[in-house]
Amino acid sequence: MEYDKATKNRLKRIEGQVRGVLNMLEAGADCREIVTQLTAIRTAVDRTVGAVIGENLEHCIQDELDKGRAPDQVIKEAVGLLVKSR
């Protein structure tokens, strides 16, 4: 499956944020600042998950149906993926 450049850029940005938090930890930054950054990372990850699901869910479901899988099984898995992402 192909992922667009925007999704890859989101993940690179998150990677940079994580590195920044590691630097903050090593520098002994205030815990409130660290928690603020970690919260921002979590939000960015959640939004990225939503974007990936939004962009690819229909394609993934259709692929599985084309492979002959039972529609009810495919739908259950799709719903499970959505629930898991929250």
All heavy atoms as an XYZ file, in Angstrom:
663
protein
N       0.836     -1.174      0.000
C       0.000      0.000      0.000
C       0.884      1.241      0.000
O       1.895      1.293      0.662
C      -0.898     -0.015      1.237
C      -1.781      1.187      1.299
S      -3.224      1.051      2.322
C      -3.851     -0.518      1.886
N       0.486      2.226     -0.757
C       1.209      3.486     -0.848
C       0.653      4.491      0.153
O      -0.554      4.610      0.312
C       1.067      4.080     -2.243
C       2.016      3.515     -3.266
C       3.467      3.798     -2.959
O       3.832      4.956     -2.714
O       4.244      2.836     -2.989
N       1.548      5.190      0.803
C       1.146      6.263      1.719
C       1.642      7.570      1.148
O       2.744      7.642      0.596
C       1.704      6.012      3.117
C       1.099      4.786      3.731
C       1.743      3.561      3.671
C      -0.146      4.840      4.346
C       1.174      2.427      4.217
C      -0.720      3.709      4.895
C      -0.062      2.511      4.827
O      -0.635      1.385      5.363
N       0.832      8.607      1.287
C       1.193      9.880      0.678
C       2.294     10.605      1.461
O       2.624     10.255      2.582
C      -0.038     10.775      0.497
C      -0.663     11.221      1.805
O      -0.143     10.887      2.873
O      -1.690     11.915      1.738
N       2.830     11.608      0.814
C       3.945     12.370      1.383
C       3.535     13.067      2.682
O       4.338     13.176      3.616
C       4.438     13.389      0.359
C       5.688     14.098      0.754
C       6.190     15.004     -0.360
C       7.465     15.684      0.074
N       8.035     16.499     -0.983
N       2.299     13.518      2.765
C       1.830     14.217      3.968
C       1.874     13.297      5.186
O       2.259     13.733      6.283
C       0.411     14.740      3.748
N       1.504     12.041      5.005
C       1.535     11.087      6.116
C       2.974     10.845      6.562
O       3.264     10.832      7.762
C       0.869      9.756      5.705
O      -0.495     10.030      5.338
C       0.893      8.753      6.838
N       3.854     10.684      5.617
C       5.265     10.482      5.952
C       5.833     11.712      6.665
O       6.591     11.580      7.635
C       6.064     10.175      4.689
C       5.700      8.831      4.082
C       6.397      8.612      2.761
C       5.906      7.347      2.096
N       6.494      7.157      0.772
N       5.442     12.894      6.206
C       5.910     14.123      6.854
C       5.379     14.247      8.276
O       6.093     14.701      9.174
C       5.511     15.351      6.037
C       6.342     15.501      4.783
O       7.433     14.943      4.679
N       5.829     16.231      3.821
N       4.137     13.836      8.500
C       3.582     13.843      9.856
C       4.445     12.988     10.785
O       4.757     13.381     11.900
C       2.169     13.262      9.872
C       1.076     14.140      9.375
C      -0.231     13.329      9.371
N      -1.332     14.050      8.839
C      -2.349     14.512      9.562
N      -2.373     14.320     10.853
N      -3.337     15.159      8.990
N       4.796     11.797     10.306
C       5.581     10.881     11.133
C       6.993     11.407     11.374
O       7.534     11.240     12.477
C       5.609      9.493     10.504
C       4.265      8.775     10.547
C       4.315      7.496      9.715
C       3.865      8.464     11.978
N       7.564     12.060     10.397
C       8.891     12.663     10.594
C       8.831     13.784     11.625
O       9.739     13.936     12.443
C       9.437     13.183      9.262
C       9.852     12.070      8.318
C      10.314     12.613      6.993
C      10.628     11.469      6.037
N      11.044     11.965      4.727
N       7.743     14.547     11.601
C       7.556     15.612     12.580
C       7.426     15.017     13.983
O       8.016     15.512     14.946
C       6.321     16.428     12.215
C       6.320     17.820     12.754
C       5.184     18.690     12.193
N       5.051     18.616     10.745
C       3.948     18.206     10.111
N       2.884     17.833     10.775
N       3.909     18.172      8.792
N       6.662     13.943     14.096
C       6.499     13.263     15.387
C       7.842     12.726     15.871
O       8.187     12.849     17.051
C       5.453     12.132     15.279
C       4.053     12.727     15.056
C       5.475     11.243     16.521
C       3.007     11.705     14.627
N       8.593     12.158     14.955
C       9.926     11.652     15.302
C      10.786     12.776     15.880
O      11.484     12.596     16.890
C      10.583     11.064     14.049
C      11.960     10.515     14.272
C      12.589      9.997     12.984
O      12.307     10.544     11.905
O      13.361      9.029     13.086
N      10.731     13.942     15.272
C      11.479     15.092     15.772
C      11.002     15.524     17.146
O      11.806     15.882     18.016
N       9.689     15.460     17.361
C       9.149     15.812     18.674
C       9.654     14.842     19.748
O      10.001     15.263     20.854
C       7.622     15.789     18.656
C       6.987     16.939     17.916
C       5.483     16.791     17.876
O       4.948     15.850     17.303
N       4.798     17.743     18.498
N       9.684     13.557     19.413
C      10.157     12.558     20.376
C      11.629     12.809     20.704
O      12.032     12.766     21.866
C       9.932     11.115     19.852
C      10.626     10.095     20.732
C       8.441     10.819     19.750
N      12.427     13.094     19.686
C      13.836     13.409     19.941
C      13.965     14.636     20.836
O      14.815     14.677     21.724
C      14.583     13.633     18.622
C      15.123     12.350     18.048
C      16.138     12.612     16.944
N      15.573     12.104     15.709
C      15.114     12.837     14.708
N      15.180     14.140     14.726
N      14.609     12.279     13.644
N      13.104     15.616     20.613
C      13.115     16.815     21.440
C      12.808     16.502     22.893
O      13.443     17.046     23.805
N      11.847     15.608     23.131
C      11.507     15.228     24.505
C      12.674     14.478     25.143
O      12.996     14.699     26.313
C      10.206     14.391     24.558
C       9.988     13.794     25.937
C       9.014     15.250     24.172
N      13.328     13.623     24.392
C      14.498     12.926     24.931
C      15.571     13.928     25.348
O      16.185     13.786     26.417
C      15.056     11.941     23.902
C      14.237     10.668     23.697
C      14.751      9.896     22.489
C      14.280      9.811     24.942
N      15.781     14.942     24.526
C      16.753     15.985     24.876
C      16.325     16.730     26.133
O      17.159     17.074     26.976
C      16.939     16.962     23.714
C      17.677     16.337     22.547
O      18.428     15.376     22.711
N      17.450     16.870     21.369
N      15.037     16.984     26.248
C      14.521     17.658     27.433
C      14.773     16.818     28.686
O      15.154     17.349     29.730
C      13.020     17.931     27.290
C      12.667     18.972     26.246
S      10.883     19.071     25.949
C      10.340     19.850     27.470
N      14.552     15.514     28.571
C      14.785     14.617     29.706
C      16.247     14.645     30.120
O      16.569     14.724     31.310
C      14.372     13.182     29.356
C      12.874     12.922     29.192
C      12.653     11.520     28.641
C      12.140     13.106     30.507
N      17.122     14.564     29.121
C      18.554     14.569     29.411
C      19.007     15.899     30.018
O      19.924     15.934     30.826
C      19.339     14.252     28.139
C      19.157     12.806     27.691
C      19.747     12.531     26.315
O      20.275     13.461     25.674
O      19.654     11.366     25.889
N      18.333     16.978     29.647
C      18.695     18.302     30.161
C      18.027     18.596     31.498
O      18.285     19.640     32.093
C      18.309     19.372     29.136
N      17.161     17.680     31.940
C      16.488     17.881     33.220
C      15.389     18.924     33.184
O      15.166     19.638     34.169
N      14.694     19.007     32.069
C      13.616     19.990     31.927
C      12.503     19.737     32.936
O      12.349     18.627     33.454
C      13.055     19.942     30.510
N      11.729     20.763     33.178
C      10.602     20.693     34.100
C       9.590     19.657     33.601
O       9.308     19.576     32.398
C       9.948     22.073     34.184
C       8.802     22.108     35.167
O       9.076     22.054     36.383
O       7.644     22.182     34.704
N       9.039     18.880     34.529
C       8.127     17.801     34.151
C       6.878     18.328     33.449
O       6.325     17.661     32.570
C       7.752     16.943     35.353
S       6.729     17.756     36.565
N       6.436     19.521     33.787
C       5.253     20.090     33.124
C       5.519     20.327     31.644
O       4.646     20.087     30.803
C       4.835     21.386     33.809
C       4.235     21.135     35.204
C       4.022     22.435     35.904
N       5.365     22.931     36.272
C       5.621     23.660     37.336
N       4.653     24.040     38.125
N       6.850     24.040     37.610
N       6.711     20.788     31.317
C       7.076     21.000     29.919
C       7.131     19.668     29.170
O       6.682     19.573     28.026
C       8.427     21.704     29.822
C       8.436     23.110     30.363
C       9.841     23.705     30.378
O      10.711     23.217     29.632
O      10.051     24.660     31.141
N       7.671     18.665     29.828
C       7.773     17.340     29.212
C       6.386     16.768     28.968
O       6.093     16.246     27.885
C       8.643     16.405     30.075
C      10.095     16.897     30.059
C       8.535     14.957     29.596
C      11.004     16.225     31.048
N       5.520     16.865     29.961
C       4.151     16.351     29.811
C       3.426     17.089     28.689
O       2.705     16.479     27.891
C       3.378     16.440     31.142
C       1.895     16.160     30.935
C       3.968     15.474     32.157
N       3.630     18.396     28.598
C       3.017     19.176     27.518
C       3.452     18.654     26.162
O       2.632     18.470     25.255
C       3.380     20.671     27.660
O       2.856     21.141     28.905
C       2.818     21.498     26.519
N       4.743     18.398     26.013
C       5.262     17.885     24.739
C       4.769     16.469     24.454
O       4.441     16.134     23.320
C       6.792     17.939     24.724
C       7.337     19.342     24.668
C       6.799     20.124     23.482
O       6.796     19.654     22.353
N       6.313     21.323     23.746
N       4.724     15.635     25.481
C       4.220     14.270     25.295
C       2.748     14.275     24.882
O       2.321     13.466     24.048
C       4.421     13.438     26.562
C       5.863     13.073     26.887
C       5.943     12.428     28.265
C       6.443     12.151     25.822
N       1.994     15.196     25.439
C       0.590     15.320     25.064
C       0.464     15.743     23.606
O      -0.391     15.229     22.871
C      -0.128     16.328     25.987
O      -0.006     15.874     27.334
C      -1.594     16.468     25.638
N       1.321     16.650     23.185
C       1.323     17.081     21.785
C       1.678     15.916     20.865
O       1.076     15.754     19.791
C       2.300     18.232     21.585
N       2.626     15.082     21.289
C       3.010     13.913     20.492
C       1.840     12.953     20.380
O       1.527     12.442     19.296
C       4.245     13.214     21.102
C       5.478     14.102     20.949
C       4.469     11.857     20.461
C       6.671     13.650     21.780
N       1.167     12.701     21.510
C       0.029     11.774     21.498
C      -1.060     12.285     20.553
O      -1.629     11.514     19.777
C      -0.518     11.590     22.904
C      -1.701     10.638     22.939
C      -2.189     10.311     24.317
N      -2.361     11.514     25.119
C      -2.354     11.528     26.441
N      -2.179     10.415     27.117
N      -2.531     12.646     27.109
N      -1.331     13.577     20.599
C      -2.333     14.161     19.716
C      -1.927     13.998     18.253
O      -2.752     13.632     17.408
C      -2.543     15.655     20.050
O      -2.988     15.752     21.400
C      -3.551     16.301     19.130
N      -0.661     14.248     17.966
C      -0.165     14.108     16.590
C      -0.271     12.661     16.114
O      -0.652     12.408     14.966
C       1.275     14.600     16.498
N       0.045     11.714     16.982
C      -0.064     10.299     16.615
C      -1.528      9.937     16.364
O      -1.851      9.273     15.369
C       0.564      9.394     17.700
C       0.221      7.930     17.455
C       2.080      9.578     17.742
N      -2.422     10.375     17.248
C      -3.851     10.092     17.071
C      -4.363     10.638     15.747
O      -5.109      9.964     15.029
C      -4.670     10.689     18.219
C      -4.506      9.939     19.526
O      -3.993      8.800     19.519
O      -4.894     10.499     20.576
N      -3.953     11.846     15.412
C      -4.388     12.433     14.138
C      -3.809     11.683     12.944
O      -4.470     11.530     11.910
C      -4.002     13.903     14.089
C      -4.854     14.740     15.007
C      -4.513     16.191     14.910
N      -5.381     16.960     15.802
C      -5.171     18.199     16.147
N      -4.118     18.846     15.683
N      -6.001     18.815     16.956
N      -2.600     11.211     13.085
C      -1.983     10.442     12.003
C      -2.703      9.111     11.812
O      -2.957      8.693     10.680
C      -0.481     10.217     12.275
O       0.142     11.496     12.443
C       0.183      9.482     11.129
N      -3.043      8.460     12.906
C      -3.813      7.211     12.820
C      -5.129      7.478     12.087
O      -5.516      6.733     11.188
C      -4.075      6.612     14.225
C      -5.096      5.498     14.161
C      -2.788      6.113     14.844
N      -5.811      8.554     12.468
C      -7.064      8.905     11.808
C      -6.882      9.148     10.322
O      -7.704      8.716      9.505
N      -5.809      9.822      9.971
C      -5.539     10.102      8.556
C      -5.266      8.817      7.779
O      -5.782      8.631      6.676
C      -4.360     11.063      8.422
N      -4.473      7.926      8.358
C      -4.157      6.663      7.681
C      -5.423      5.830      7.506
O      -5.677      5.294      6.425
C      -3.076      5.870      8.457
C      -2.951      4.450      7.938
C      -1.734      6.585      8.364
N      -6.220      5.754      8.555
C      -7.463      4.994      8.452
C      -8.385      5.632      7.424
O      -8.936      4.947      6.561
C      -8.160      4.890      9.825
C      -7.362      3.967     10.742
C      -9.593      4.371      9.670
C      -7.835      3.948     12.176
N      -8.530      6.931      7.498
C      -9.412      7.629      6.568
C      -9.001      7.453      5.118
O      -9.847      7.273      4.243
N      -7.718      7.479      4.868
C      -7.224      7.375      3.498
C      -7.261      5.947      2.961
O      -7.364      5.738      1.766
C      -5.783      7.879      3.422
C      -5.637      9.364      3.658
C      -4.185      9.783      3.814
O      -3.274      8.955      3.591
O      -3.958     10.941      4.177
N      -7.169      4.976      3.845
C      -6.939      3.615      3.367
C      -8.018      2.599      3.709
O      -7.996      1.498      3.178
C      -5.607      3.111      3.921
C      -4.463      3.940      3.410
O      -4.191      3.947      2.220
N      -3.813      4.668      4.286
N      -8.950      2.937      4.579
C      -9.911      1.944      5.036
C     -10.741      1.371      3.893
O     -10.877      0.156      3.777
C     -10.824      2.534      6.116
C     -11.750      1.539      6.797
C     -10.948      0.431      7.467
C     -12.613      2.251      7.828
N     -11.261      2.220      3.067
C     -12.087      1.738      1.957
C     -11.282      0.809      1.053
O     -11.749     -0.269      0.665
C     -12.635      2.906      1.149
C     -13.535      2.476      0.010
C     -14.069      3.650     -0.797
O     -13.853      4.811     -0.410
O     -14.695      3.389     -1.832
N     -10.056      1.200      0.753
C      -9.183      0.389     -0.103
C      -8.901     -0.973      0.535
O      -8.957     -2.004     -0.130
C      -7.881      1.145     -0.374
C      -6.878      0.350     -1.132
N      -6.996      0.091     -2.476
C      -5.741     -0.266     -0.724
C      -5.967     -0.651     -2.867
N      -5.189     -0.872     -1.830
N      -8.602     -0.960      1.830
C      -8.294     -2.205      2.535
C      -9.490     -3.151      2.551
O      -9.346     -4.355      2.343
C      -7.852     -1.921      3.972
S      -6.241     -1.133      4.085
N     -10.662     -2.592      2.804
C     -11.871     -3.415      2.831
C     -12.117     -4.018      1.460
O     -12.385     -5.218      1.331
C     -13.094     -2.586      3.298
C     -12.964     -2.265      4.787
C     -14.398     -3.325      3.016
C     -14.014     -1.306      5.307
N     -12.009     -3.204      0.418
C     -12.244     -3.705     -0.933
C     -11.236     -4.781     -1.312
O     -11.588     -5.787     -1.923
C     -12.204     -2.562     -1.956
C     -12.722     -2.968     -3.320
C     -14.160     -3.471     -3.272
O     -15.043     -2.799     -2.764
N     -14.392     -4.658     -3.778
N      -9.977     -4.595     -0.927
C      -8.942     -5.606     -1.181
C      -9.313     -6.943     -0.558
O      -9.185     -7.994     -1.190
C      -7.598     -5.158     -0.600
C      -6.698     -4.515     -1.622
O      -7.126     -4.345     -2.773
O      -5.552     -4.198     -1.244
N      -9.738     -6.907      0.695
C     -10.095     -8.137      1.399
C     -11.310     -8.802      0.767
O     -11.358    -10.027      0.637
C     -10.354     -7.855      2.885
C      -9.111     -7.441      3.646
C      -8.012     -8.493      3.624
O      -8.306     -9.668      3.916
O      -6.869     -8.144      3.302
N     -12.286     -8.019      0.354
C     -13.465     -8.582     -0.313
C     -13.081     -9.199     -1.650
O     -13.580    -10.275     -2.003
C     -14.539     -7.510     -0.502
C     -15.186     -6.981      0.780
C     -16.116     -5.819      0.462
C     -15.923     -8.078      1.522
N     -12.178     -8.539     -2.378
C     -11.709     -9.064     -3.663
C     -10.972    -10.389     -3.501
O     -10.941    -11.208     -4.415
C     -10.802     -8.057     -4.367
C     -11.556     -6.833     -4.858
O     -12.806     -6.860     -4.891
O     -10.882     -5.829     -5.189
N     -10.364    -10.599     -2.325
C      -9.656    -11.843     -2.049
C     -10.614    -12.962     -1.653
O     -10.185    -14.081     -1.379
C      -8.640    -11.639     -0.921
C      -7.479    -10.757     -1.300
C      -6.563    -10.546     -0.107
C      -5.468     -9.559     -0.426
N      -4.654     -9.231      0.753
N     -11.914    -12.642     -1.597
C     -12.904    -13.662     -1.304
C     -13.257    -13.816      0.166
O     -13.933    -14.763      0.543
N     -12.795    -12.905      1.000
C     -13.122    -12.990      2.418
C     -14.577    -12.614      2.639
O     -15.140    -11.813      1.905
C     -12.211    -12.081      3.230
C     -10.770    -12.572      3.118
C      -9.828    -12.192      4.186
N     -10.345    -12.315      5.528
C     -10.078    -11.432      6.483
N      -9.335    -10.384      6.231
N     -10.549    -11.603      7.695
N     -15.167    -13.179      3.655
C     -16.572    -12.935      3.973
C     -16.759    -11.477      4.399
O     -15.993    -10.967      5.224
C     -17.025    -13.859      5.087
N     -17.772    -10.806      3.841
C     -18.005     -9.395      4.185
C     -18.160     -9.154      5.687
O     -17.626     -8.162      6.204
C     -19.293     -9.053      3.439
C     -19.342    -10.010      2.309
C     -18.702    -11.268      2.823
N     -18.851    -10.033      6.395
C     -19.049     -9.800      7.828
C     -17.725     -9.844      8.586
O     -17.497     -9.065      9.508
C     -20.068    -10.770      8.432
C     -19.678    -12.235      8.269
O     -18.929    -12.565      7.338
O     -20.140    -13.047      9.093
N     -16.825    -10.720      8.188
C     -15.504    -10.810      8.814
C     -14.688     -9.548      8.542
O     -14.052     -8.994      9.429
C     -14.754    -12.045      8.289
C     -13.357    -12.210      8.822
C     -13.343    -12.711     10.249
O     -14.310    -13.278     10.719
N     -12.247    -12.479     10.942
N     -14.723     -9.088      7.306
C     -13.975     -7.895      6.920
C     -14.505     -6.672      7.669
O     -13.734     -5.852      8.175
C     -14.049     -7.679      5.387
C     -13.431     -6.352      4.986
C     -13.360     -8.830      4.659
N     -15.811     -6.573      7.771
C     -16.418     -5.436      8.479
C     -16.060     -5.477      9.958
O     -15.721     -4.452     10.550
C     -17.944     -5.411      8.253
C     -18.226     -5.064      6.792
C     -18.618     -4.421      9.199
C     -19.659     -5.270      6.363
N     -16.096     -6.662     10.568
C     -15.716     -6.793     11.984
C     -14.283     -6.328     12.208
O     -13.981     -5.628     13.170
C     -15.853     -8.247     12.452
C     -17.214     -8.636     12.894
C     -17.177    -10.057     13.432
C     -18.565    -10.536     13.780
N     -18.569    -11.921     14.257
N     -13.385     -6.745     11.338
C     -11.985     -6.339     11.456
C     -11.830     -4.829     11.287
O     -11.057     -4.192     12.010
C     -11.124     -7.077     10.439
C     -10.881     -8.518     10.806
C      -9.979     -9.228      9.802
O      -9.226     -8.554      9.072
O     -10.043    -10.472      9.774
N     -12.557     -4.245     10.348
C     -12.481     -2.801     10.116
C     -12.976     -2.040     11.343
O     -12.346     -1.073     11.782
C     -13.297     -2.418      8.874
N     -14.092     -2.484     11.903
C     -14.624     -1.841     13.105
C     -13.635     -2.007     14.255
O     -13.380     -1.068     15.015
C     -16.015     -2.406     13.464
C     -16.462     -1.933     14.833
C     -17.030     -2.006     12.398
N     -13.050     -3.197     14.385
C     -12.040     -3.433     15.424
C     -10.857     -2.496     15.278
O     -10.341     -1.974     16.287
N     -10.435     -2.259     14.070
C      -9.318     -1.345     13.815
C      -9.681      0.080     14.232
O      -8.888      0.773     14.865
C      -8.935     -1.388     12.341
C      -7.766     -0.515     11.903
C      -6.484     -0.930     12.606
C      -7.591     -0.610     10.400
N     -10.897      0.488     13.889
C     -11.336      1.829     14.283
C     -11.414      1.991     15.786
O     -10.974      2.981     16.346
C     -12.708      2.125     13.658
C     -12.717      2.374     12.155
C     -14.147      2.400     11.638
C     -12.005      3.664     11.823
N     -11.959      0.979     16.447
C     -12.079      1.029     17.913
C     -10.692      1.039     18.550
O     -10.416      1.796     19.467
C     -12.928     -0.155     18.429
C     -12.851     -0.264     19.925
C     -14.366     -0.006     17.968
N      -9.817      0.189     18.046
C      -8.455      0.098     18.591
C      -7.710      1.420     18.457
O      -6.898      1.774     19.308
C      -7.698     -1.017     17.872
C      -6.341     -1.291     18.399
C      -5.705     -2.449     17.643
C      -4.315     -2.742     18.166
N      -3.695     -3.840     17.438
N      -8.002      2.157     17.400
C      -7.284      3.418     17.163
C      -7.672      4.499     18.165
O      -6.984      5.482     18.316
C      -7.556      3.925     15.745
O      -8.871      4.424     15.612
N      -8.727      4.305     18.882
C      -9.166      5.290     19.881
C      -8.741      4.808     21.196
O      -8.647      4.882     22.175
C     -10.675      5.476     19.840
C     -11.103      6.199     18.598
C     -10.730      7.661     18.689
N     -10.465      8.183     17.377
C      -9.612      9.153     17.154
N      -8.899      9.674     18.061
N      -9.458      9.620     15.952
